[in-house]
Amino acid sequence: MPTAGGAVDVVVRVSDRARRLLLRVARDGSGPVVVVPPGLKRDRVAAFVISQAEWLQGRLAALPARVPFVAGQVIPVGGEPVSLVQGGLRGRAIVRDGAQLIVSGDPGLMSRKVTRWLMAQAADTILPQRNAFADRLNRPVDRIRIADPRSRWGSCSSRGTMTFSWRLILAPPSVLTSVVAHECAHLVEMNHSPRFWAVVATLWPTYPADDAWLKQHGAALFHYG
Ligand SMILES: [Zn+2]
């Protein structure tokens, strides 16, 4: 749809449970979605979206700006600001030099390379912490997966396989550790009972503040890349 700020794509999602038209803007930057009850005519949906243009524009303008992984951008890595710097066009290396991340090669590949590097940093940070917590709980460990889930920061299967969001490496270190402690506590309690939270508290006593940080600032981590 056209707005003063330029054209905006709105995804149409038909939902059996929807009772009325609903326009949503997720804070993760995934774009506006209009939820439509079944059987509604296309032009009614279009008219509704256009009637909401001003509201939509306001919502989109209020979202934090995207931070693409291109030269000149600064991203937080383990709590430290790191500048993305284009290295030599010939090389392929990606090297951290203090507060700089120097990415050689085709600038068009920088985003993908930085994402892969951050995933590796996340794995290198999370794995030893996970192992140490599991040791303290005297529980066997399985592999970990580093992925980009949209709805949760970590998960733990009944077999003890854990998945973590690579975006945790963009959060302060204690926030990342709090998520690791949370998933490790699931090795003991596969629920969110008071017993579960007692285990989390023994592993990582600052978890309430860290989890609160994630609630407040977590959506902004999806604006990177
Ligand atoms: Zn949980």
Boltz pocket constraint, residues with backbone or C-beta under 6 A from the ligand:
constraints:
  - pocket:
      binder: B
      contacts: [[A, 182], [A, 186], [A, 191], [A, 192]]
      max_distance: 6.0
